[in-house]
Amino acid sequence: MAKKGDKRKIIGMVSETSGHRSYYTTKNTMNTPEKLRLRKYDPVARQHAWYEETKKNLGRNTVNPKK
């Protein structure tokens, strides 16, 4: 997904209705600095719900500054 030296960051999408993290995606933080909010299918609640961006909490998720 995210390659070394890439500006894209792995994010998880959390459902507002059930609170489960069902979807993962990448986003370019330079182009879209605000949080993503998408309407997707929630398999736990069995209906469409709003999903909001959260961190995936991995060590490789950080973007290192250039030297």
PDB file of N, CA, C and O in Angstrom, chain B, residues numbered from 101:
ATOM      1  N   MET B 101       0.821  -1.180   0.000  1.00  0.00           N
ATOM      2  CA  MET B 101       0.000   0.000   0.000  1.00  0.00           C
ATOM      3  C   MET B 101       0.865   1.245   0.000  1.00  0.00           C
ATOM      4  O   MET B 101       1.066   1.854  -1.051  1.00  0.00           O
ATOM      5  N   ALA B 102       1.383   1.635   1.156  1.00  0.00           N
ATOM      6  CA  ALA B 102       2.213   2.840   1.206  1.00  0.00           C
ATOM      7  C   ALA B 102       3.667   2.446   1.002  1.00  0.00           C
ATOM      8  O   ALA B 102       4.199   1.600   1.719  1.00  0.00           O
ATOM      9  N   LYS B 103       4.301   3.067   0.019  1.00  0.00           N
ATOM     10  CA  LYS B 103       5.694   2.755  -0.299  1.00  0.00           C
ATOM     11  C   LYS B 103       6.629   3.668   0.470  1.00  0.00           C
ATOM     12  O   LYS B 103       6.214   4.695   1.006  1.00  0.00           O
ATOM     13  N   LYS B 104       7.886   3.285   0.518  1.00  0.00           N
ATOM     14  CA  LYS B 104       8.883   4.076   1.222  1.00  0.00           C
ATOM     15  C   LYS B 104       9.097   5.400   0.485  1.00  0.00           C
ATOM     16  O   LYS B 104       9.269   5.422  -0.734  1.00  0.00           O
ATOM     17  N   GLY B 105       9.084   6.498   1.238  1.00  0.00           N
ATOM     18  CA  GLY B 105       9.266   7.814   0.646  1.00  0.00           C
ATOM     19  C   GLY B 105       7.994   8.397   0.062  1.00  0.00           C
ATOM     20  O   GLY B 105       8.026   9.473  -0.535  1.00  0.00           O
ATOM     21  N   ASP B 106       6.887   7.715   0.221  1.00  0.00           N
ATOM     22  CA  ASP B 106       5.619   8.178  -0.327  1.00  0.00           C
ATOM     23  C   ASP B 106       4.928   9.102   0.670  1.00  0.00           C
ATOM     24  O   ASP B 106       5.062   8.914   1.880  1.00  0.00           O
ATOM     25  N   LYS B 107       4.194  10.092   0.182  1.00  0.00           N
ATOM     26  CA  LYS B 107       3.477  11.021   1.050  1.00  0.00           C
ATOM     27  C   LYS B 107       2.129  10.464   1.492  1.00  0.00           C
ATOM     28  O   LYS B 107       1.420  11.089   2.280  1.00  0.00           O
ATOM     29  N   ARG B 108       1.777   9.283   0.981  1.00  0.00           N
ATOM     30  CA  ARG B 108       0.498   8.698   1.335  1.00  0.00           C
ATOM     31  C   ARG B 108       0.594   7.991   2.684  1.00  0.00           C
ATOM     32  O   ARG B 108       1.650   7.471   3.046  1.00  0.00           O
ATOM     33  N   LYS B 109      -0.513   7.974   3.424  1.00  0.00           N
ATOM     34  CA  LYS B 109      -0.537   7.451   4.770  1.00  0.00           C
ATOM     35  C   LYS B 109      -1.683   6.458   4.893  1.00  0.00           C
ATOM     36  O   LYS B 109      -2.763   6.682   4.347  1.00  0.00           O
ATOM     37  N   ILE B 110      -1.452   5.357   5.612  1.00  0.00           N
ATOM     38  CA  ILE B 110      -2.493   4.361   5.827  1.00  0.00           C
ATOM     39  C   ILE B 110      -3.422   4.861   6.922  1.00  0.00           C
ATOM     40  O   ILE B 110      -2.969   5.281   7.987  1.00  0.00           O
ATOM     41  N   ILE B 111      -4.724   4.815   6.656  1.00  0.00           N
ATOM     42  CA  ILE B 111      -5.708   5.231   7.646  1.00  0.00           C
ATOM     43  C   ILE B 111      -6.778   4.165   7.771  1.00  0.00           C
ATOM     44  O   ILE B 111      -7.032   3.417   6.827  1.00  0.00           O
ATOM     45  N   GLY B 112      -7.397   4.095   8.921  1.00  0.00           N
ATOM     46  CA  GLY B 112      -8.527   3.207   9.153  1.00  0.00           C
ATOM     47  C   GLY B 112      -9.805   4.019   9.171  1.00  0.00           C
ATOM     48  O   GLY B 112      -9.798   5.196   9.531  1.00  0.00           O
ATOM     49  N   MET B 113     -10.886   3.397   8.788  1.00  0.00           N
ATOM     50  CA  MET B 113     -12.180   4.065   8.768  1.00  0.00           C
ATOM     51  C   MET B 113     -13.065   3.425   9.842  1.00  0.00           C
ATOM     52  O   MET B 113     -13.294   2.216   9.815  1.00  0.00           O
ATOM     53  N   VAL B 114     -13.568   4.239  10.795  1.00  0.00           N
ATOM     54  CA  VAL B 114     -14.372   3.764  11.916  1.00  0.00           C
ATOM     55  C   VAL B 114     -15.816   4.167  11.700  1.00  0.00           C
ATOM     56  O   VAL B 114     -16.113   5.310  11.353  1.00  0.00           O
ATOM     57  N   SER B 115     -16.714   3.209  11.909  1.00  0.00           N
ATOM     58  CA  SER B 115     -18.142   3.462  11.748  1.00  0.00           C
ATOM     59  C   SER B 115     -18.667   4.286  12.921  1.00  0.00           C
ATOM     60  O   SER B 115     -18.268   4.074  14.066  1.00  0.00           O
ATOM     61  N   GLU B 116     -19.562   5.226  12.626  1.00  0.00           N
ATOM     62  CA  GLU B 116     -20.159   6.033  13.682  1.00  0.00           C
ATOM     63  C   GLU B 116     -21.269   5.284  14.401  1.00  0.00           C
ATOM     64  O   GLU B 116     -21.564   5.593  15.556  1.00  0.00           O
ATOM     65  N   THR B 117     -21.892   4.308  13.751  1.00  0.00           N
ATOM     66  CA  THR B 117     -22.994   3.591  14.393  1.00  0.00           C
ATOM     67  C   THR B 117     -22.498   2.441  15.267  1.00  0.00           C
ATOM     68  O   THR B 117     -22.955   2.294  16.401  1.00  0.00           O
ATOM     69  N   SER B 118     -21.579   1.630  14.766  1.00  0.00           N
ATOM     70  CA  SER B 118     -21.141   0.466  15.541  1.00  0.00           C
ATOM     71  C   SER B 118     -19.786   0.667  16.218  1.00  0.00           C
ATOM     72  O   SER B 118     -19.479  -0.018  17.193  1.00  0.00           O
ATOM     73  N   GLY B 119     -18.972   1.598  15.714  1.00  0.00           N
ATOM     74  CA  GLY B 119     -17.664   1.842  16.307  1.00  0.00           C
ATOM     75  C   GLY B 119     -16.591   0.872  15.858  1.00  0.00           C
ATOM     76  O   GLY B 119     -15.485   0.893  16.398  1.00  0.00           O
ATOM     77  N   HIS B 120     -16.883   0.017  14.882  1.00  0.00           N
ATOM     78  CA  HIS B 120     -15.914  -0.945  14.381  1.00  0.00           C
ATOM     79  C   HIS B 120     -15.104  -0.348  13.239  1.00  0.00           C
ATOM     80  O   HIS B 120     -15.596   0.476  12.469  1.00  0.00           O
ATOM     81  N   ARG B 121     -13.863  -0.777  13.149  1.00  0.00           N
ATOM     82  CA  ARG B 121     -12.955  -0.350  12.082  1.00  0.00           C
ATOM     83  C   ARG B 121     -12.994  -1.416  10.991  1.00  0.00           C
ATOM     84  O   ARG B 121     -12.307  -2.433  11.094  1.00  0.00           O
ATOM     85  N   SER B 122     -13.781  -1.196   9.961  1.00  0.00           N
ATOM     86  CA  SER B 122     -14.007  -2.203   8.928  1.00  0.00           C
ATOM     87  C   SER B 122     -13.218  -1.955   7.660  1.00  0.00           C
ATOM     88  O   SER B 122     -12.942  -2.901   6.923  1.00  0.00           O
ATOM     89  N   TYR B 123     -12.847  -0.721   7.381  1.00  0.00           N
ATOM     90  CA  TYR B 123     -12.195  -0.372   6.135  1.00  0.00           C
ATOM     91  C   TYR B 123     -10.855   0.303   6.390  1.00  0.00           C
ATOM     92  O   TYR B 123     -10.700   1.047   7.359  1.00  0.00           O
ATOM     93  N   TYR B 124      -9.880   0.038   5.510  1.00  0.00           N
ATOM     94  CA  TYR B 124      -8.571   0.683   5.531  1.00  0.00           C
ATOM     95  C   TYR B 124      -8.298   1.233   4.140  1.00  0.00           C
ATOM     96  O   TYR B 124      -8.672   0.623   3.139  1.00  0.00           O
ATOM     97  N   THR B 125      -7.647   2.383   4.081  1.00  0.00           N
ATOM     98  CA  THR B 125      -7.328   3.011   2.809  1.00  0.00           C
ATOM     99  C   THR B 125      -6.094   3.879   2.986  1.00  0.00           C
ATOM    100  O   THR B 125      -5.582   4.021   4.097  1.00  0.00           O
ATOM    101  N   THR B 126      -5.622   4.455   1.902  1.00  0.00           N
ATOM    102  CA  THR B 126      -4.510   5.399   1.980  1.00  0.00           C
ATOM    103  C   THR B 126      -4.997   6.758   1.508  1.00  0.00           C
ATOM    104  O   THR B 126      -5.927   6.862   0.708  1.00  0.00           O
ATOM    105  N   LYS B 127      -4.349   7.799   2.022  1.00  0.00           N
ATOM    106  CA  LYS B 127      -4.691   9.136   1.553  1.00  0.00           C
ATOM    107  C   LYS B 127      -3.431   9.974   1.504  1.00  0.00           C
ATOM    108  O   LYS B 127      -2.497   9.762   2.277  1.00  0.00           O
ATOM    109  N   ASN B 128      -3.415  10.928   0.587  1.00  0.00           N
ATOM    110  CA  ASN B 128      -2.309  11.854   0.450  1.00  0.00           C
ATOM    111  C   ASN B 128      -2.567  13.013   1.402  1.00  0.00           C
ATOM    112  O   ASN B 128      -3.527  13.765   1.230  1.00  0.00           O
ATOM    113  N   THR B 129      -1.699  13.157   2.413  1.00  0.00           N
ATOM    114  CA  THR B 129      -1.918  14.183   3.423  1.00  0.00           C
ATOM    115  C   THR B 129      -1.616  15.586   2.910  1.00  0.00           C
ATOM    116  O   THR B 129      -2.061  16.567   3.505  1.00  0.00           O
ATOM    117  N   MET B 130      -0.866  15.694   1.816  1.00  0.00           N
ATOM    118  CA  MET B 130      -0.584  17.016   1.262  1.00  0.00           C
ATOM    119  C   MET B 130      -1.818  17.598   0.552  1.00  0.00           C
ATOM    120  O   MET B 130      -2.070  18.799   0.643  1.00  0.00           O
ATOM    121  N   ASN B 131      -2.581  16.761  -0.146  1.00  0.00           N
ATOM    122  CA  ASN B 131      -3.740  17.230  -0.905  1.00  0.00           C
ATOM    123  C   ASN B 131      -4.997  17.340  -0.042  1.00  0.00           C
ATOM    124  O   ASN B 131      -5.800  18.252  -0.239  1.00  0.00           O
ATOM    125  N   THR B 132      -5.177  16.423   0.911  1.00  0.00           N
ATOM    126  CA  THR B 132      -6.365  16.429   1.758  1.00  0.00           C
ATOM    127  C   THR B 132      -5.946  16.395   3.221  1.00  0.00           C
ATOM    128  O   THR B 132      -5.878  15.313   3.805  1.00  0.00           O
ATOM    129  N   PRO B 133      -5.664  17.535   3.828  1.00  0.00           N
ATOM    130  CA  PRO B 133      -5.239  17.547   5.226  1.00  0.00           C
ATOM    131  C   PRO B 133      -6.380  17.294   6.211  1.00  0.00           C
ATOM    132  O   PRO B 133      -6.134  16.860   7.336  1.00  0.00           O
ATOM    133  N   GLU B 134      -7.625  17.558   5.807  1.00  0.00           N
ATOM    134  CA  GLU B 134      -8.750  17.341   6.714  1.00  0.00           C
ATOM    135  C   GLU B 134      -9.100  15.847   6.773  1.00  0.00           C
ATOM    136  O   GLU B 134      -8.656  15.063   5.935  1.00  0.00           O
ATOM    137  N   LYS B 135      -9.899  15.469   7.773  1.00  0.00           N
ATOM    138  CA  LYS B 135     -10.263  14.067   7.944  1.00  0.00           C
ATOM    139  C   LYS B 135     -11.264  13.636   6.874  1.00  0.00           C
ATOM    140  O   LYS B 135     -12.137  14.405   6.471  1.00  0.00           O
ATOM    141  N   LEU B 136     -11.116  12.390   6.424  1.00  0.00           N
ATOM    142  CA  LEU B 136     -12.060  11.828   5.462  1.00  0.00           C
ATOM    143  C   LEU B 136     -13.335  11.415   6.184  1.00  0.00           C
ATOM    144  O   LEU B 136     -13.299  10.973   7.332  1.00  0.00           O
ATOM    145  N   ARG B 137     -14.454  11.563   5.498  1.00  0.00           N
ATOM    146  CA  ARG B 137     -15.739  11.111   6.021  1.00  0.00           C
ATOM    147  C   ARG B 137     -16.514  10.550   4.838  1.00  0.00           C
ATOM    148  O   ARG B 137     -16.921  11.293   3.945  1.00  0.00           O
ATOM    149  N   LEU B 138     -16.721   9.221   4.836  1.00  0.00           N
ATOM    150  CA  LEU B 138     -17.365   8.539   3.717  1.00  0.00           C
ATOM    151  C   LEU B 138     -18.568   7.738   4.203  1.00  0.00           C
ATOM    152  O   LEU B 138     -18.603   7.285   5.347  1.00  0.00           O
ATOM    153  N   ARG B 139     -19.535   7.571   3.340  1.00  0.00           N
ATOM    154  CA  ARG B 139     -20.696   6.735   3.643  1.00  0.00           C
ATOM    155  C   ARG B 139     -20.472   5.382   2.992  1.00  0.00           C
ATOM    156  O   ARG B 139     -20.450   5.266   1.766  1.00  0.00           O
ATOM    157  N   LYS B 140     -20.304   4.340   3.838  1.00  0.00           N
ATOM    158  CA  LYS B 140     -20.013   3.003   3.352  1.00  0.00           C
ATOM    159  C   LYS B 140     -20.902   2.001   4.081  1.00  0.00           C
ATOM    160  O   LYS B 140     -21.584   2.356   5.043  1.00  0.00           O
ATOM    161  N   TYR B 141     -20.893   0.751   3.623  1.00  0.00           N
ATOM    162  CA  TYR B 141     -21.704  -0.299   4.223  1.00  0.00           C
ATOM    163  C   TYR B 141     -21.054  -0.807   5.499  1.00  0.00           C
ATOM    164  O   TYR B 141     -19.870  -1.145   5.494  1.00  0.00           O
ATOM    165  N   ASP B 142     -21.806  -0.866   6.591  1.00  0.00           N
ATOM    166  CA  ASP B 142     -21.331  -1.396   7.861  1.00  0.00           C
ATOM    167  C   ASP B 142     -21.829  -2.834   8.005  1.00  0.00           C
ATOM    168  O   ASP B 142     -23.031  -3.049   8.164  1.00  0.00           O
ATOM    169  N   PRO B 143     -20.918  -3.837   7.952  1.00  0.00           N
ATOM    170  CA  PRO B 143     -21.366  -5.228   8.037  1.00  0.00           C
ATOM    171  C   PRO B 143     -21.866  -5.617   9.422  1.00  0.00           C
ATOM    172  O   PRO B 143     -22.633  -6.573   9.535  1.00  0.00           O
ATOM    173  N   VAL B 144     -21.467  -4.923  10.469  1.00  0.00           N
ATOM    174  CA  VAL B 144     -21.934  -5.241  11.822  1.00  0.00           C
ATOM    175  C   VAL B 144     -23.367  -4.762  12.011  1.00  0.00           C
ATOM    176  O   VAL B 144     -24.210  -5.500  12.523  1.00  0.00           O
ATOM    177  N   ALA B 145     -23.645  -3.527  11.597  1.00  0.00           N
ATOM    178  CA  ALA B 145     -24.988  -2.963  11.734  1.00  0.00           C
ATOM    179  C   ALA B 145     -25.896  -3.363  10.577  1.00  0.00           C
ATOM    180  O   ALA B 145     -27.111  -3.181  10.657  1.00  0.00           O
ATOM    181  N   ARG B 146     -25.326  -3.905   9.507  1.00  0.00           N
ATOM    182  CA  ARG B 146     -26.067  -4.317   8.302  1.00  0.00           C
ATOM    183  C   ARG B 146     -26.839  -3.169   7.667  1.00  0.00           C
ATOM    184  O   ARG B 146     -27.999  -3.321   7.283  1.00  0.00           O
ATOM    185  N   GLN B 147     -26.180  -2.017   7.561  1.00  0.00           N
ATOM    186  CA  GLN B 147     -26.775  -0.867   6.900  1.00  0.00           C
ATOM    187  C   GLN B 147     -25.657   0.088   6.508  1.00  0.00           C
ATOM    188  O   GLN B 147     -24.520  -0.072   6.951  1.00  0.00           O
ATOM    189  N   HIS B 148     -25.968   1.067   5.692  1.00  0.00           N
ATOM    190  CA  HIS B 148     -24.988   2.071   5.324  1.00  0.00           C
ATOM    191  C   HIS B 148     -24.835   3.060   6.478  1.00  0.00           C
ATOM    192  O   HIS B 148     -25.814   3.456   7.111  1.00  0.00           O
ATOM    193  N   ALA B 149     -23.581   3.451   6.736  1.00  0.00           N
ATOM    194  CA  ALA B 149     -23.298   4.356   7.845  1.00  0.00           C
ATOM    195  C   ALA B 149     -22.153   5.275   7.455  1.00  0.00           C
ATOM    196  O   ALA B 149     -21.439   5.016   6.486  1.00  0.00           O
ATOM    197  N   TRP B 150     -21.982   6.349   8.213  1.00  0.00           N
ATOM    198  CA  TRP B 150     -20.877   7.270   7.995  1.00  0.00           C
ATOM    199  C   TRP B 150     -19.631   6.718   8.658  1.00  0.00           C
ATOM    200  O   TRP B 150     -19.670   6.285   9.809  1.00  0.00           O
ATOM    201  N   TYR B 151     -18.521   6.735   7.924  1.00  0.00           N
ATOM    202  CA  TYR B 151     -17.225   6.291   8.416  1.00  0.00           C
ATOM    203  C   TYR B 151     -16.300   7.489   8.481  1.00  0.00           C
ATOM    204  O   TYR B 151     -16.247   8.291   7.549  1.00  0.00           O
ATOM    205  N   GLU B 152     -15.560   7.612   9.599  1.00  0.00           N
ATOM    206  CA  GLU B 152     -14.634   8.719   9.771  1.00  0.00           C
ATOM    207  C   GLU B 152     -13.218   8.193   9.923  1.00  0.00           C
ATOM    208  O   GLU B 152     -12.994   7.093  10.428  1.00  0.00           O
ATOM    209  N   GLU B 153     -12.276   8.995   9.478  1.00  0.00           N
ATOM    210  CA  GLU B 153     -10.870   8.612   9.472  1.00  0.00           C
ATOM    211  C   GLU B 153     -10.302   8.519  10.887  1.00  0.00           C
ATOM    212  O   GLU B 153     -10.630   9.328  11.755  1.00  0.00           O
ATOM    213  N   THR B 154      -9.444   7.517  11.104  1.00  0.00           N
ATOM    214  CA  THR B 154      -8.678   7.381  12.324  1.00  0.00           C
ATOM    215  C   THR B 154      -7.316   6.822  11.968  1.00  0.00           C
ATOM    216  O   THR B 154      -7.131   6.316  10.861  1.00  0.00           O
ATOM    217  N   LYS B 155      -6.358   6.900  12.879  1.00  0.00           N
ATOM    218  CA  LYS B 155      -5.038   6.343  12.611  1.00  0.00           C
ATOM    219  C   LYS B 155      -5.092   4.827  12.658  1.00  0.00           C
ATOM    220  O   LYS B 155      -5.935   4.246  13.342  1.00  0.00           O
ATOM    221  N   LYS B 156      -4.194   4.197  11.932  1.00  0.00           N
ATOM    222  CA  LYS B 156      -4.110   2.738  11.971  1.00  0.00           C
ATOM    223  C   LYS B 156      -3.229   2.265  13.120  1.00  0.00           C
ATOM    224  O   LYS B 156      -3.236   1.083  13.464  1.00  0.00           O
ATOM    225  N   ASN B 157      -2.461   3.199  13.723  1.00  0.00           N
ATOM    226  CA  ASN B 157      -1.604   2.926  14.874  1.00  0.00           C
ATOM    227  C   ASN B 157      -0.511   1.918  14.571  1.00  0.00           C
ATOM    228  O   ASN B 157      -0.334   0.945  15.304  1.00  0.00           O
ATOM    229  N   LEU B 158       0.217   2.151  13.498  1.00  0.00           N
ATOM    230  CA  LEU B 158       1.391   1.352  13.184  1.00  0.00           C
ATOM    231  C   LEU B 158       2.601   2.262  13.193  1.00  0.00           C
ATOM    232  O   LEU B 158       2.481   3.457  12.924  1.00  0.00           O
ATOM    233  N   GLY B 159       3.762   1.716  13.498  1.00  0.00           N
ATOM    234  CA  GLY B 159       4.978   2.509  13.527  1.00  0.00           C
ATOM    235  C   GLY B 159       5.390   3.008  12.168  1.00  0.00           C
ATOM    236  O   GLY B 159       6.041   4.048  12.070  1.00  0.00           O
ATOM    237  N   ARG B 160       5.032   2.300  11.112  1.00  0.00           N
ATOM    238  CA  ARG B 160       5.430   2.699   9.767  1.00  0.00           C
ATOM    239  C   ARG B 160       4.472   3.723   9.170  1.00  0.00           C
ATOM    240  O   ARG B 160       4.542   4.009   7.975  1.00  0.00           O
ATOM    241  N   ASN B 161       3.592   4.268   9.975  1.00  0.00           N
ATOM    242  CA  ASN B 161       2.592   5.224   9.496  1.00  0.00           C
ATOM    243  C   ASN B 161       3.127   6.654   9.457  1.00  0.00           C
ATOM    244  O   ASN B 161       2.462   7.532   8.907  1.00  0.00           O
ATOM    245  N   THR B 162       4.298   6.913  10.019  1.00  0.00           N
ATOM    246  CA  THR B 162       4.791   8.268  10.103  1.00  0.00           C
ATOM    247  C   THR B 162       5.549   8.643   8.831  1.00  0.00           C
ATOM    248  O   THR B 162       6.158   7.792   8.182  1.00  0.00           O
ATOM    249  N   VAL B 163       5.500   9.921   8.489  1.00  0.00           N
ATOM    250  CA  VAL B 163       6.249  10.440   7.356  1.00  0.00           C
ATOM    251  C   VAL B 163       7.492  11.109   7.917  1.00  0.00           C
ATOM    252  O   VAL B 163       7.383  12.065   8.685  1.00  0.00           O
ATOM    253  N   ASN B 164       8.668  10.627   7.548  1.00  0.00           N
ATOM    254  CA  ASN B 164       9.928  11.173   8.047  1.00  0.00           C
ATOM    255  C   ASN B 164      10.273  12.449   7.291  1.00  0.00           C
ATOM    256  O   ASN B 164      10.101  12.505   6.074  1.00  0.00           O
ATOM    257  N   PRO B 165      10.760  13.478   7.992  1.00  0.00           N
ATOM    258  CA  PRO B 165      11.152  14.711   7.295  1.00  0.00           C
ATOM    259  C   PRO B 165      12.412  14.503   6.488  1.00  0.00           C
ATOM    260  O   PRO B 165      13.262  13.684   6.841  1.00  0.00           O
ATOM    261  N   LYS B 166      12.531  15.252   5.395  1.00  0.00           N
ATOM    262  CA  LYS B 166      13.725  15.142   4.539  1.00  0.00           C
ATOM    263  C   LYS B 166      14.907  15.806   5.204  1.00  0.00           C
ATOM    264  O   LYS B 166      14.752  16.789   5.930  1.00  0.00           O
ATOM    265  N   LYS B 167      16.090  15.270   4.958  1.00  0.00           N
ATOM    266  CA  LYS B 167      17.322  15.821   5.545  1.00  0.00           C
ATOM    267  C   LYS B 167      17.889  16.918   4.710  1.00  0.00           C
ATOM    268  O   LYS B 167      18.922  17.489   5.059  1.00  0.00           O
TER     269      LYS B 167
END
